Amino acid sequence: MVAAAILAGGQGRRLGGANKSLLVVDGQRIIDRQLAVLRPLFERVAVVVAPGHPFGHDLPDVAVIQDRRGPQLGPLAGLDAALAWLPEQCESLVCVAADMPFLSPAVLVYLREAIPHTAQAVVPRLQDGGQPRAQPLCARYHRSIAAAVAHQLDSGKRAMHALLADVTSGSGPGAVVWIDDGPLRLLDPTLASFRNINSPDDLHRR
């Protein structure tokens, strides 16, 4: 089984400290849009929030958990909390950032089913100006990556990209499985799944 987690512990600084998951896109909160996609695909779903920051609304059948490492440590701390929550019957989880309102069910199923199932991470990689750009906030992580996540945080490193680089270099072939543009565009032609809301301009430009 594969679970899912929404990482909602961000500070939303460029949006005046707003909880981005509660922003309204096309008449619906981002969190509700995401759950409408995730719930039919994953038996277990969690939302990771910042320490001491109540989510503020009822989420039936969803586990609301807090970052274990303290505030302002970024999505890596959210991944750490999600992996610690991961139910015993689940070996992996698909993580998405709380500011992605246009998730494609087909892309999420592709991530869920990608082989090998034992890969420590399955990460989309999009072309950006001719250079590959990893998308670690819409990706699948195996529970075996938890030690590497903890090591990164203990070392004061917060970048998800650094985690992927270290796992790739330290754990041999297949530790990270990359999914490139081709198959993703067949499932989501505009790659809207990977669009996020970081600023007021993003919110109004849709």
C-alpha positions as CSV (number, residue, x, y, z in Angstrom):
1,M,0.0,0.0,0.0
2,V,1.0,3.6,-0.6
3,A,-0.3,6.5,1.5
4,A,-0.4,10.2,0.7
5,A,0.6,13.3,2.6
6,I,0.0,17.0,2.0
7,L,2.8,19.1,3.3
8,A,1.1,22.2,4.7
9,G,3.6,23.6,7.1
10,G,4.9,26.4,5.0
11,Q,4.9,30.0,6.1
12,G,3.4,31.6,3.1
13,R,5.6,34.7,3.4
14,R,5.0,36.0,-0.1
15,L,1.2,35.8,0.6
16,G,1.3,37.7,3.9
17,G,1.6,34.6,6.0
18,A,-1.5,33.0,4.6
19,N,-2.1,29.3,5.0
20,K,-1.8,28.5,1.3
21,S,-3.8,25.3,1.5
22,L,-6.9,27.4,2.5
23,L,-6.6,29.8,-0.5
24,V,-9.6,29.6,-2.8
25,V,-9.0,28.6,-6.4
26,D,-12.0,28.4,-8.8
27,G,-14.4,28.6,-5.9
28,Q,-12.8,25.9,-3.8
29,R,-10.0,25.8,-1.2
30,I,-6.8,24.2,-2.4
31,I,-6.9,21.6,0.4
32,D,-10.4,20.5,-0.6
33,R,-9.3,20.3,-4.3
34,Q,-6.4,18.1,-3.3
35,L,-8.4,15.8,-1.0
36,A,-11.0,15.3,-3.7
37,V,-8.2,13.9,-5.9
38,L,-6.2,12.0,-3.2
39,R,-8.9,10.3,-1.2
40,P,-10.1,8.0,-4.1
41,L,-6.5,7.0,-4.8
42,F,-5.0,6.4,-1.4
43,E,-6.6,4.6,1.6
44,R,-4.6,6.7,4.1
45,V,-4.1,10.5,3.8
46,A,-2.3,12.9,6.2
47,V,-1.9,16.6,6.3
48,V,1.4,17.8,7.9
49,V,1.2,21.2,9.6
50,A,3.6,23.5,11.4
51,P,4.1,22.9,15.2
52,G,1.5,24.7,17.3
53,H,-0.5,25.8,14.2
54,P,-3.9,24.2,14.3
55,F,-5.3,23.6,10.8
56,G,-8.5,25.3,11.7
57,H,-11.1,23.2,10.0
58,D,-12.5,19.7,10.1
59,L,-10.9,17.1,7.8
60,P,-12.7,13.8,8.3
61,D,-10.8,10.6,7.6
62,V,-7.5,12.6,7.3
63,A,-4.7,12.5,9.9
64,V,-3.5,15.9,10.9
65,I,0.1,15.7,12.2
66,Q,2.7,18.2,13.2
67,D,6.3,18.7,12.1
68,R,8.4,17.0,14.8
69,R,11.5,19.2,14.3
70,G,10.2,22.6,15.0
71,P,9.1,25.6,12.9
72,Q,10.7,27.0,9.8
73,L,12.6,24.0,8.7
74,G,10.9,23.6,5.4
75,P,9.3,20.7,3.5
76,L,12.1,18.3,4.5
77,A,10.8,18.5,8.1
78,G,7.3,17.8,6.8
79,L,8.6,14.8,4.9
80,D,10.2,13.6,8.2
81,A,6.9,13.9,10.0
82,A,5.0,12.1,7.2
83,L,7.4,9.2,7.2
84,A,7.2,8.9,11.0
85,W,3.4,8.8,10.6
86,L,3.4,6.3,7.7
87,P,1.1,3.4,8.7
88,E,2.7,0.0,9.2
89,Q,0.9,-1.5,6.2
90,C,2.3,1.1,3.9
91,E,5.8,1.1,2.5
92,S,5.7,4.4,0.7
93,L,3.9,7.7,0.5
94,V,3.2,10.2,-2.2
95,C,3.9,13.7,-0.9
96,V,2.4,16.9,-2.5
97,A,2.9,20.5,-1.5
98,A,-0.2,22.2,-0.1
99,D,0.0,25.0,-2.7
100,M,-0.6,22.7,-5.8
101,P,-4.3,23.1,-6.8
102,F,-4.2,21.3,-10.1
103,L,-3.2,17.7,-9.2
104,S,-3.9,15.2,-11.9
105,P,-5.2,11.8,-10.7
106,A,-3.3,10.1,-13.6
107,V,0.0,11.6,-12.5
108,L,-0.6,10.5,-8.9
109,V,-1.4,7.0,-10.0
110,Y,1.7,6.9,-12.1
111,L,3.8,7.9,-9.1
112,R,2.0,5.4,-6.9
113,E,2.5,2.5,-9.3
114,A,6.0,3.3,-10.5
115,I,8.6,0.5,-10.2
116,P,10.7,-0.5,-8.5
117,H,8.4,-0.2,-5.5
118,T,11.5,-0.3,-3.3
119,A,13.0,2.8,-4.8
120,Q,13.8,5.3,-2.0
121,A,12.4,8.1,-4.1
122,V,10.4,8.4,-7.3
123,V,10.7,12.0,-8.5
124,P,9.4,13.8,-11.6
125,R,12.0,15.8,-13.5
126,L,10.8,18.5,-15.9
127,Q,12.8,20.4,-18.5
128,D,13.3,24.1,-17.6
129,G,15.2,26.1,-20.2
130,G,17.0,23.0,-21.3
131,Q,17.9,21.9,-17.8
132,P,16.2,19.2,-15.8
133,R,14.4,20.5,-12.7
134,A,13.4,18.0,-10.0
135,Q,9.9,18.2,-8.5
136,P,10.5,16.7,-5.0
137,L,7.2,18.2,-3.7
138,C,5.1,16.0,-5.9
139,A,6.9,12.7,-5.5
140,R,6.9,9.3,-3.9
141,Y,9.1,8.3,-0.9
142,H,9.8,4.9,0.5
143,R,10.0,4.5,4.3
144,S,13.7,3.4,3.9
145,I,14.6,7.1,3.1
146,A,13.7,8.2,6.6
147,A,17.2,7.8,8.0
148,A,18.6,9.9,5.2
149,V,16.0,12.6,5.9
150,A,16.9,12.6,9.6
151,H,20.6,12.8,8.8
152,Q,20.0,15.9,6.5
153,L,18.0,17.7,9.2
154,D,20.5,16.8,11.9
155,S,23.3,18.2,9.7
156,G,21.4,21.5,9.3
157,K,20.5,20.8,5.7
158,R,17.0,21.7,4.6
159,A,17.0,21.4,0.8
160,M,15.0,18.5,-0.7
161,H,17.4,18.6,-3.7
162,A,20.3,18.0,-1.4
163,L,18.5,15.0,0.0
164,L,18.0,13.5,-3.5
165,A,21.7,14.2,-4.4
166,D,22.9,12.5,-1.3
167,V,20.6,9.4,-1.7
168,T,21.7,9.1,-5.3
169,S,25.4,9.2,-4.6
170,G,25.3,7.2,-1.4
171,S,22.9,4.3,-2.0
172,G,23.7,2.9,-5.4
173,P,21.7,2.7,-8.6
174,G,18.0,2.9,-8.4
175,A,17.9,4.8,-5.1
176,V,16.1,7.6,-7.0
177,V,13.9,6.9,-10.0
178,W,13.5,9.9,-12.2
179,I,10.4,10.4,-14.3
180,D,10.9,12.8,-17.2
181,D,8.6,15.0,-19.2
182,G,7.6,12.5,-21.9
183,P,5.4,10.1,-19.9
184,L,4.2,12.9,-17.6
185,R,2.9,15.0,-20.6
186,L,0.9,12.0,-21.9
187,L,-0.9,12.1,-18.5
188,D,-1.0,15.8,-17.9
189,P,-0.3,17.7,-21.2
190,T,0.2,21.1,-19.6
191,L,2.0,19.7,-16.5
192,A,-0.5,21.7,-14.4
193,S,0.0,19.2,-11.6
194,F,3.3,20.9,-10.8
195,R,2.1,24.5,-10.8
196,N,2.0,26.1,-7.4
197,I,0.7,29.2,-5.7
198,N,3.6,31.2,-4.2
199,S,2.5,34.8,-4.7
200,P,-0.5,36.9,-5.3
201,D,0.4,37.0,-9.0
202,D,0.3,33.2,-9.1
203,L,-3.2,33.3,-7.5
204,H,-4.6,35.7,-10.0
205,R,-2.7,34.5,-13.1
206,R,-4.2,31.0,-13.3
